[in-house]
Every structure is written in structure tokens, then in C-alpha cells.
Amino acid sequence: MSGYLTALVDPAMPFVRNALVAGLLSAVLFGTLGAVVTVKRIAGLAGAISHAVLGGIGMALYLSAKGIVPNLPPIAGAMVFAVISAAIIGFVSLKAKQREDTVINALWAIGMSVGVLFIAKTPGYADPMSYLFGNILLVSGRDLVLLAILDAIVVFLAWRYYPQIEASAFDEEFAKVRGVPTDAIFLATLAVTAVAVVLLQTFVGIVMVIAMLTLPSGTAGYAARNLAAMMVGGTVLSAVFTVGGLAASWALDMPAGAVVVVIAGAAFLSVSAAVGLRSGKTRTAKPLGKKKA
């Protein structure tokens, strides 16, 4: 731990400080969006979007390397694929629920496969593992600015439309009867999640984004009594897991993103086991994400 603290204040190691700031900024997104994703049980939809993003990354790398679109950043291709995937999933979920699982699985598989094919044909060397699992130590100042802007937007939307979001999350049919635009909220949630996935893939990678969108909020859900408490709890836990994971990865010389997720997963499983043992005696303890209004 002392070695990490020393590196944190070392002027020659700004990437260590960037990683810490990125982790704390990401915690806001993980906690706020993760609570909605967990309660609405749309982790599968978010997972499909996060994996389909690889197709856009591969395409951008290929077009840039071939000179077709010079200097095209991978984040641009990822953003295009993420928004398109969110739109397709949203439309299918609202209009053709019987085909929802098929389309989600298809986008999941096709997006990743297209990305691998583009990367394989890209001149030079492009490591898909770096995009799948990420590297928080490579976060740039521009990434921090984008994360801060997205944090502000997400927090404002969550505050401004909290009653509608909460009603739609816990009882969509009743909310719709009361005049809440549940379809618009659902599509907006997917769109914001898609944008967040693109930025967060730098932090924990495409494969692990879905874990951090669900584990901290899922853990907080065992103690929370409403969606707001789950958002705050998820944010705090995400920050704790991030700081702990960064310090542990530095001391153990291991990938930071993977260590963060392992810590988050261990915490979630431990809390779940403890609650399960307790509920076996009381039959009353359940996580917020499984409650029905």
C-alpha cells in the first residue's frame, strides 16, 4: 500500500493519478446506471451492447490503418456501434419481445466477431485483449474530461427524472397507466448506457463493464430500501472496489481492471452468501433488485 501511495504522489507518474481519478469518476456511472440496470433486470441488454462495441473498434482501427478514414479514433467506431446496437435492442424489446433473446445473442456474437475480423485484417499489430480487458493506467486527460461530462449528465438526468425512473424500474405497467413515458425512459437508459460503455471500456474493458455495472449495485441492493439509496450505495462501493483494486494490483503487479472486478465479485458473493444464510432462518431478507412493487 505504501508503494502505491508513493507512486500516487510521484510527479513522474501522472498515469497513476489519472487511473485513480478515472476510477472514482467511473464509480458514479457504475453506481447510478448500475442501479437502474440491476433493478430493471436488463443486464443482458447492457452486456450485448458492451460486446457489440468491439465491432466498431475493429472497424475504426481497420479504416484508419488502411487510410480510408485517416486518424479515425477507435472510440468513434465504438460509439457508432454502441448507439446502433442500443437502438436495435430497444426496438426489438418494445415491439417484438418474443424475438428479444435471439436478437440480443446475435448482436453479442456478431459484434465481437466483426471486431475480431477487422482487427485480423488491420495492417500492423492490434491486440484485441487490450480492448476486451482494458488498462486503466492508459487513461488520458481527455478520457477524464469525457467521463466527468458524462457523470454530470447522468447525475442530472437521474435527479431530474428520478420519480419517473423509479416508477418505471419497479412496476412498468403501473407506471405506464399513470402516464409515465416508460418506453422513452427505457430507450434513454439504453442510449446513456451505450455511451457509458464506450467510455468505460478504457477502464475495465468491454468484457468487464457489465460486471461493474451489476456487482456494486447488486451488493448495495441488499441494504438499500429505494432506488436512490441503491445508486448512492453502488457508487460508494464502486469507489471502494476501485481504490482497493488499484492498490492491490500495484502491489501484486497484476492487471488493475481484473483485480477490481475480482474484489467486487468476492464482495457480492460474500454478501449474497451471508444474506442467504440469514434468510434461510428469517425468510425475509431479499435484495432490492428482486423486490416487486
C-alpha positions in Angstrom: 0.0 0.0 0.0 2.8 2.4 0.8 4.3 1.8 -2.6 1.1 2.7 -4.3 0.8 5.9 -2.2 4.4 6.8 -3.1 3.6 6.4 -6.8 0.4 8.4 -6.4 2.3 11.5 -5.4 5.3 10.9 -7.7 5.4 13.8 -10.3 6.9 11.4 -12.8 3.9 9.1 -12.6 0.8 11.1 -13.7 -0.8 7.9 -15.1 -1.2 6.6 -11.6 -3.2 9.7 -10.5 -5.2 9.6 -13.8 -6.1 6.0 -13.1 -7.4 6.9 -9.6 -9.4 9.8 -10.9 -10.8 7.7 -13.7 -11.8 5.0 -11.2 -13.7 7.5 -9.0 -15.4 9.1 -11.9 -16.4 5.7 -13.3 -17.8 4.8 -9.9 -20.5 7.4 -10.4 -21.6 5.8 -13.7 -21.4 2.3 -12.3 -23.5 3.2 -9.3 -26.1 5.4 -10.9 -26.6 3.4 -14.2 -25.9 0.1 -12.5 -28.8 0.5 -10.0 -31.3 1.0 -12.9 -29.8 -1.8 -14.9 -29.9 -4.2 -12.0 -33.5 -3.3 -10.8 -34.9 -3.4 -14.4 -33.0 -6.7 -15.0 -31.6 -5.5 -18.3 -28.0 -6.6 -17.6 -28.2 -8.9 -20.6 -29.1 -5.9 -22.8 -26.2 -3.9 -21.4 -24.0 -6.9 -21.9 -24.9 -7.2 -25.6 -24.1 -3.6 -26.2 -20.8 -3.8 -24.4 -19.7 -6.7 -26.5 -21.0 -5.4 -29.8 -18.8 -2.3 -29.3 -15.7 -4.4 -30.3 -17.1 -4.4 -33.9 -16.9 -0.6 -34.0 -13.4 -0.6 -32.5 -12.1 -3.1 -35.1 -13.8 -1.2 -37.9 -12.2 2.1 -36.8 -8.8 0.5 -36.5 -9.0 -1.0 -40.0 -10.3 2.1 -41.7 -7.6 4.2 -40.1 -4.8 1.8 -40.8 -5.8 1.5 -44.5 -6.0 5.2 -44.9 -9.7 5.1 -45.8 -10.6 7.3 -42.9 -7.2 8.7 -41.6 -6.8 9.1 -37.9 -10.2 7.7 -37.1 -10.1 7.0 -33.3 -11.4 3.7 -32.1 -13.8 5.4 -29.7 -15.7 6.9 -32.7 -16.3 3.4 -34.2 -17.3 2.1 -30.8 -19.8 4.9 -30.3 -21.4 4.2 -33.6 -21.8 0.5 -32.9 -23.0 1.1 -29.4 -25.7 3.5 -30.4 -26.9 1.3 -33.3 -26.9 -1.7 -31.0 -28.9 0.1 -28.4 -31.4 1.3 -31.0 -31.9 -2.2 -32.4 -32.2 -3.8 -28.9 -34.6 -1.1 -27.8 -36.8 -1.5 -30.8 -36.9 -5.3 -30.6 -37.6 -5.3 -26.9 -40.5 -2.9 -27.3 -42.0 -4.3 -30.5 -41.1 -7.9 -30.7 -40.4 -9.4 -27.3 -40.7 -12.9 -28.5 -37.5 -12.3 -30.6 -35.7 -10.4 -27.9 -33.3 -13.1 -26.7 -32.4 -14.1 -30.2 -31.5 -10.6 -31.3 -29.6 -9.9 -28.1 -27.5 -13.0 -28.5 -27.0 -12.3 -32.2 -25.7 -8.8 -31.6 -23.5 -10.0 -28.9 -21.8 -12.6 -31.1 -21.8 -10.7 -34.4 -20.4 -7.5 -32.8 -17.4 -9.4 -31.3 -16.8 -11.5 -34.4 -16.9 -8.5 -36.7 -14.4 -6.7 -34.4 -12.0 -9.7 -34.4 -12.2 -10.0 -38.2 -11.5 -6.3 -38.7 -8.6 -6.4 -36.3 -7.2 -9.5 -38.0 -7.1 -7.7 -41.3 -5.7 -4.5 -39.9 -2.1 -3.8 -41.0 0.4 -4.0 -38.2 -0.3 -5.3 -34.8 -3.6 -4.6 -32.9 -4.1 -6.5 -29.6 -7.8 -7.3 -29.1 -7.1 -8.2 -25.5 -6.3 -4.6 -24.7 -9.8 -3.7 -25.8 -11.5 -6.7 -24.2 -10.0 -6.2 -20.7 -8.8 -2.6 -20.8 -6.0 -0.9 -19.0 -6.9 1.9 -16.5 -3.2 3.0 -16.4 -3.6 4.2 -20.0 -6.4 6.7 -19.3 -5.7 10.1 -20.8 -6.6 13.6 -19.7 -9.2 13.7 -22.5 -10.8 10.5 -21.2 -11.1 12.1 -17.7 -12.9 15.1 -19.2 -15.3 13.0 -21.1 -16.0 10.9 -18.0 -16.6 14.0 -15.9 -19.1 15.4 -18.5 -20.9 12.1 -18.8 -21.1 11.9 -14.9 -22.7 15.4 -14.8 -25.2 14.4 -17.5 -26.2 11.1 -15.9 -26.5 12.6 -12.4 -28.6 15.5 -13.6 -30.9 13.2 -15.5 -31.2 10.8 -12.6 -32.1 13.8 -10.3 -34.4 15.5 -12.7 -36.4 12.4 -13.7 -36.0 10.3 -10.6 -39.7 9.7 -9.8 -40.3 8.5 -13.4 -37.2 6.3 -13.4 -38.1 4.7 -10.1 -41.7 4.1 -11.1 -40.7 2.6 -14.4 -38.0 0.5 -12.8 -40.2 -1.2 -10.2 -43.6 -1.5 -11.9 -43.5 -0.6 -15.5 -47.1 -1.5 -16.2 -48.5 0.6 -13.4 -46.2 3.5 -14.3 -47.5 3.4 -17.9 -51.1 3.5 -16.6 -50.2 6.6 -14.5 -48.9 8.3 -17.7 -45.1 7.8 -17.2 -43.4 7.5 -20.6 -41.8 4.1 -19.8 -40.8 3.4 -23.4 -38.9 6.7 -23.6 -37.2 6.1 -20.3 -36.2 2.6 -21.4 -34.7 3.8 -24.7 -32.9 6.7 -22.9 -31.5 4.3 -20.4 -30.1 2.1 -23.2 -28.7 5.1 -25.1 -26.9 6.5 -22.0 -25.7 3.1 -21.0 -24.3 2.6 -24.6 -22.3 5.8 -24.4 -21.1 5.0 -20.9 -20.0 1.5 -22.1 -17.8 3.1 -24.8 -16.0 5.4 -22.3 -15.8 2.8 -19.5 -14.2 0.1 -21.7 -11.0 2.0 -21.3 -11.3 1.4 -17.6 -12.2 -2.2 -17.2 -12.5 -3.4 -20.8 -15.5 -4.5 -22.8 -15.8 -7.9 -21.1 -15.8 -6.5 -17.6 -18.0 -3.4 -18.0 -21.1 -5.5 -17.4 -19.6 -6.9 -14.1 -19.0 -3.5 -12.6 -22.5 -2.3 -13.8 -24.1 -5.0 -11.7 -21.9 -6.2 -8.9 -21.6 -3.0 -6.8 -25.2 -2.1 -7.2 -26.3 -5.7 -6.6 -24.3 -5.7 -3.4 -25.8 -2.3 -2.3 -29.3 -3.6 -3.2 -29.2 -5.9 -0.2 -29.3 -3.0 2.2 -31.0 -0.3 0.1 -34.7 0.5 0.6 -35.2 2.6 -2.6 -33.5 3.2 -5.9 -31.8 6.4 -4.7 -30.1 4.5 -1.8 -29.1 1.8 -4.2 -27.5 4.4 -6.6 -25.6 6.0 -3.7 -24.5 2.7 -2.2 -23.4 1.4 -5.6 -21.4 4.5 -6.2 -19.6 4.3 -2.8 -18.9 0.5 -3.2 -17.6 1.1 -6.8 -15.2 3.7 -5.5 -14.1 1.4 -2.7 -13.6 -1.5 -5.0 -11.7 0.7 -7.5 -9.3 2.2 -4.9 -8.7 -1.2 -3.3 -8.2 -2.9 -6.7 -5.7 -0.3 -7.9 -3.7 -0.5 -4.7 -3.8 -4.3 -4.7 -2.9 -4.6 -8.4 0.1 -2.2 -7.9 1.4 -4.3 -5.0 0.8 -7.6 -6.8 1.8 -6.4 -10.3 -1.4 -7.6 -11.8 -3.9 -6.1 -14.3 -5.9 -3.4 -12.5 -9.2 -3.9 -14.1 -9.3 -7.6 -13.4 -8.3 -7.1 -9.8 -11.1 -4.6 -9.3 -13.7 -6.9 -10.7 -12.4 -9.9 -8.6 -12.7 -7.8 -5.5 -16.2 -6.6 -6.5 -17.2 -10.2 -7.2 -15.9 -11.5 -4.0 -17.8 -8.8 -2.0 -21.0 -9.6 -3.9 -20.7 -13.3 -3.3 -19.9 -12.9 0.3 -22.8 -10.6 1.0 -25.1 -12.8 -1.0 -24.0 -15.9 1.0 -24.4 -14.0 4.3 -27.9 -12.8 3.3 -28.8 -16.3 2.0 -27.9 -17.9 5.4 -29.8 -15.2 7.2 -32.9 -15.5 5.0 -32.8 -19.3 5.5 -33.7 -18.5 9.1 -35.9 -15.5 8.8 -37.3 -15.9 5.2 -37.4 -12.1 4.9 -34.1 -10.8 3.5 -34.1 -10.1 -0.2 -32.1 -7.7 -2.4 -33.8 -4.6 -3.7 -33.3 -5.8 -7.3 -35.7 -8.7 -6.7 -38.5 -6.8 -5.0 -41.8 -6.2 -6.6 -43.8 -3.0 -6.2 
